[in-house]
Amino acid sequence: MVERNRGLIFVPMSITIDRHYPLQALNTFGLDVRAERFCRFHDVESLKEALEAAQGLPKLILGGGSNVLFTSDFQGTVLKNEVKGITQIYQDGSCVRLEVGAGEVWHDLVLHTVEHGWGGLENMSLIPGSCGAAPMQNIGAYGVEMKDTFLKLKAYHIQSGEVHEFTKEQCEFGYRESVFKRKLKGQYVILSITVQVSKDPILNTSYGAIEKELEVMGAKSTVQSVSEAVIRIRQSKLPDPAVIGNAGSFFKNPVIDATLFNEIIQAHPDMPHYPAPEGHKLAAGWLIEQCGWKGKDLGGYGVHDRQALVLVNRGQATGKAIYALSEEIIRSVKGQFGVDLEREVNIV
């Protein structure tokens, strides 16, 4: 392994490792942080080489960088997942199955299916991030979740060097959860996902403002129009990371038991809530707004003025400052409502 003055380490392999690599363009908060070492992989072989070169150092697999908050420079190796490809592996009269590289942009996959008129992913239009990250936290929006179209994934087991397949059941999907965020965290690198979309879709327009937006558009319910409606709604509510640094929803919607729910609803009968298997799901954004955080400007960072779930970097904020803000929000919601908020964003 030879180190050059320009900060590059050239390995006698097919990968290149950069030293002190800037990550500002690779995280949607736009935080000015660096990786001690950085490399890209595009298949199993280059992943193996990258992991070999990173032995003995902390490792971070990076997808689209849309669900991560860097609180400092990363003192280890960041491995950028660039496994590409959208391959049709099966179709019949009713469905199509696609194997998709983990490094593909999620919204590009959605647009691919929408352009063909295949249904199932349209409600998840414009969700930022990569396809490999989608099953890790079972992404979802407007009444639809990743698990609804998911069939299986392939993942590289770091310790054994083997590629394993995981079915939907083995992924143990929950609300913004999977086995890869819990007991298998840090043990696997997702290489590809396989989804099944429908040629004769049943459209889900009852959630949120989709039906109202379709009326405004003067459009009938089709895969294409539902996707466009979701894009319009998201753009009206959520800031564009290219303009204002953010990672979308920073907190999960909490699920609480019946006892606590009854206490809160008596005091706040207008509180938004939804049934959930474990009790009642509350709108985290509403709770945060009631605590006075919506639109809070702390000088270069704060809480978005249209969606209290979104923390923003308006300038040269640090990850530590944004993390401290999230701590304050958690404390205030706990103090006012007795509800524990959990971060959706990964803290590094």
PENORNOR-V868886 format. One record per residue. N is the residue number from 1. RES is the residue in one small letter. SS is DSSP state (~ for helix, > for strand, _ for the rest). OMEGA is omega as a letter, one per 30 degrees, with the letter a starting at -180 (999 if undefined). NEAR is the number of other C-alpha atoms within 8 Angstrom. Layout:
[[N;RES;SS;OMEGA;NEAR] [N;RES;SS;OMEGA;NEAR]]
This chain:
[[1;m;_;a;6] [2;v;>;l;6] [3;e;>;a;8] [4;r;_;a;8] [5;n;_;a;5] [6;r;_;l;4] [7;g;_;l;9] [8;l;>;l;11] [9;i;>;l;12] [10;f;>;a;11] [11;v;_;l;10] [12;p;_;a;5] [13;m;_;a;6] [14;s;_;a;7] [15;i;_;l;12] [16;t;>;l;11] [17;i;>;l;11] [18;d;>;l;11] [19;r;>;l;11] [20;h;>;a;10] [21;y;>;l;10] [22;p;>;a;9] [23;l;_;a;11] [24;q;~;a;10] [25;a;~;a;7] [26;l;~;l;8] [27;n;_;a;13] [28;t;_;l;14] [29;f;_;a;13] [30;g;_;a;12] [31;l;_;a;14] [32;d;_;l;9] [33;v;_;a;11] [34;r;>;l;11] [35;a;>;l;16] [36;e;>;l;12] [37;r;>;a;13] [38;f;>;l;14] [39;c;>;a;13] [40;r;>;l;11] [41;f;>;a;14] [42;h;_;l;10] [43;d;_;a;9] [44;v;~;a;9] [45;e;~;l;6] [46;s;~;l;11] [47;l;~;l;10] [48;k;~;a;9] [49;e;~;a;11] [50;a;~;l;13] [51;l;~;l;9] [52;e;~;a;7] [53;a;~;a;6] [54;a;_;a;11] [55;q;_;l;6] [56;g;_;l;4] [57;l;_;l;7] [58;p;>;a;8] [59;k;>;l;9] [60;l;>;l;8] [61;i;>;a;9] [62;l;>;l;9] [63;g;_;a;14] [64;g;_;l;12] [65;g;_;a;10] [66;s;_;a;13] [67;n;_;a;12] [68;v;>;l;11] [69;l;>;l;13] [70;f;_;l;12] [71;t;_;l;10] [72;s;_;l;9] [73;d;_;a;9] [74;f;>;a;12] [75;q;>;a;8] [76;g;>;a;12] [77;t;>;l;15] [78;v;>;l;13] [79;l;>;a;13] [80;k;>;a;11] [81;n;>;l;12] [82;e;_;l;13] [83;v;_;a;13] [84;k;_;l;10] [85;g;_;l;8] [86;i;>;a;9] [87;t;>;l;7] [88;q;>;a;9] [89;i;>;a;8] [90;y;>;l;7] [91;q;>;l;9] [92;d;_;a;6] [93;g;_;a;5] [94;s;_;a;8] [95;c;>;l;11] [96;v;>;l;14] [97;r;>;a;12] [98;l;>;l;12] [99;e;>;a;13] [100;v;>;l;14] [101;g;>;a;15] [102;a;_;a;17] [103;g;_;l;14] [104;e;_;l;15] [105;v;>;a;11] [106;w;~;a;13] [107;h;~;l;11] [108;d;~;l;8] [109;l;~;l;12] [110;v;~;a;12] [111;l;~;l;9] [112;h;~;a;8] [113;t;~;a;12] [114;v;~;l;14] [115;e;~;l;8] [116;h;_;a;6] [117;g;_;l;9] [118;w;_;a;14] [119;g;>;l;15] [120;g;_;a;12] [121;l;_;a;12] [122;e;~;l;13] [123;n;~;a;13] [124;m;~;l;14] [125;s;_;l;12] [126;l;_;l;9] [127;i;_;a;7] [128;p;_;l;9] [129;g;_;a;14] [130;s;>;a;13] [131;c;~;l;16] [132;g;~;l;15] [133;a;~;a;10] [134;a;~;l;12] [135;p;_;a;13] [136;m;_;a;12] [137;q;_;l;12] [138;n;_;a;15] [139;i;_;a;10] [140;g;>;l;10] [141;a;>;l;8] [142;y;_;l;8] [143;g;_;a;8] [144;v;>;l;11] [145;e;>;l;11] [146;m;~;a;11] [147;k;~;a;10] [148;d;~;l;7] [149;t;_;a;11] [150;f;>;l;11] [151;l;>;a;11] [152;k;>;l;11] [153;l;>;l;12] [154;k;>;a;12] [155;a;>;l;13] [156;y;>;l;13] [157;h;>;a;12] [158;i;_;a;10] [159;q;_;a;5] [160;s;_;a;5] [161;g;_;a;8] [162;e;_;l;7] [163;v;>;a;8] [164;h;>;l;8] [165;e;>;l;8] [166;f;>;l;11] [167;t;>;l;9] [168;k;~;a;11] [169;e;~;a;7] [170;q;~;l;7] [171;c;~;l;11] [172;e;_;a;9] [173;f;_;l;14] [174;g;>;l;7] [175;y;_;a;6] [176;r;_;a;11] [177;e;>;l;12] [178;s;_;l;14] [179;v;~;a;13] [180;f;~;l;13] [181;k;~;a;10] [182;r;_;a;7] [183;k;_;l;6] [184;l;_;a;9] [185;k;_;l;9] [186;g;_;a;6] [187;q;_;a;9] [188;y;>;l;11] [189;v;>;a;10] [190;i;>;a;11] [191;l;>;a;15] [192;s;>;l;14] [193;i;>;l;16] [194;t;>;a;12] [195;v;>;l;11] [196;q;>;l;12] [197;v;>;a;13] [198;s;>;l;11] [199;k;_;l;11] [200;d;_;a;8] [201;p;_;l;9] [202;i;_;a;5] [203;l;_;l;10] [204;n;_;a;8] [205;t;_;a;8] [206;s;_;a;7] [207;y;_;l;8] [208;g;_;a;6] [209;a;_;a;8] [210;i;~;a;13] [211;e;~;l;9] [212;k;~;a;7] [213;e;~;l;10] [214;l;~;l;14] [215;e;~;l;8] [216;v;~;l;7] [217;m;~;a;7] [218;g;_;a;6] [219;a;_;l;8] [220;k;_;a;6] [221;s;_;l;9] [222;t;_;l;7] [223;v;~;a;13] [224;q;~;a;10] [225;s;~;l;11] [226;v;~;l;15] [227;s;~;a;13] [228;e;~;l;8] [229;a;~;l;12] [230;v;~;l;14] [231;i;~;l;10] [232;r;~;a;8] [233;i;~;a;11] [234;r;~;a;9] [235;q;~;l;9] [236;s;~;a;6] [237;k;~;a;8] [238;l;_;l;10] [239;p;_;l;9] [240;d;_;a;9] [241;p;_;l;11] [242;a;_;a;6] [243;v;_;l;6] [244;i;_;a;11] [245;g;>;l;14] [246;n;>;l;15] [247;a;>;a;16] [248;g;>;a;10] [249;s;>;a;10] [250;f;_;a;11] [251;f;>;l;11] [252;k;_;l;11] [253;n;_;a;10] [254;p;_;l;12] [255;v;>;a;10] [256;i;>;a;12] [257;d;_;a;9] [258;a;~;a;8] [259;t;~;l;6] [260;l;~;l;9] [261;f;~;a;10] [262;n;~;l;8] [263;e;~;a;8] [264;i;~;a;10] [265;i;~;l;10] [266;q;~;l;7] [267;a;~;a;6] [268;h;_;a;7] [269;p;_;l;7] [270;d;_;a;5] [271;m;_;l;8] [272;p;_;l;7] [273;h;>;a;8] [274;y;>;l;7] [275;p;>;l;7] [276;a;>;a;8] [277;p;_;a;5] [278;e;_;a;7] [279;g;>;a;10] [280;h;>;l;14] [281;k;>;l;12] [282;l;>;l;12] [283;a;_;a;10] [284;a;~;l;12] [285;g;~;l;10] [286;w;~;l;10] [287;l;~;a;10] [288;i;~;l;14] [289;e;~;l;10] [290;q;~;l;7] [291;c;_;l;9] [292;g;_;a;7] [293;w;_;a;11] [294;k;_;l;12] [295;g;_;a;10] [296;k;_;l;10] [297;d;>;a;8] [298;l;_;l;6] [299;g;_;l;5] [300;g;_;l;10] [301;y;>;a;13] [302;g;>;a;15] [303;v;>;a;15] [304;h;_;a;14] [305;d;_;l;8] [306;r;_;a;8] [307;q;_;a;11] [308;a;_;l;15] [309;l;_;a;13] [310;v;>;l;13] [311;l;>;a;15] [312;v;>;l;13] [313;n;>;a;15] [314;r;_;a;10] [315;g;_;a;6] [316;q;_;l;8] [317;a;_;l;11] [318;t;_;l;10] [319;g;~;l;11] [320;k;~;l;9] [321;a;~;l;8] [322;i;~;l;13] [323;y;~;l;10] [324;a;~;l;8] [325;l;~;l;9] [326;s;~;l;8] [327;e;~;l;8] [328;e;~;l;8] [329;i;~;l;10] [330;i;~;a;11] [331;r;~;a;8] [332;s;~;l;9] [333;v;~;l;15] [334;k;~;a;11] [335;g;~;a;8] [336;q;~;a;7] [337;f;~;a;8] [338;g;_;a;8] [339;v;_;l;9] [340;d;_;l;8] [341;l;_;l;12] [342;e;_;l;8] [343;r;>;l;8] [344;e;_;a;10] [345;v;_;l;11] [346;n;>;a;8] [347;i;>;a;7] [348;v;_;999;8]]
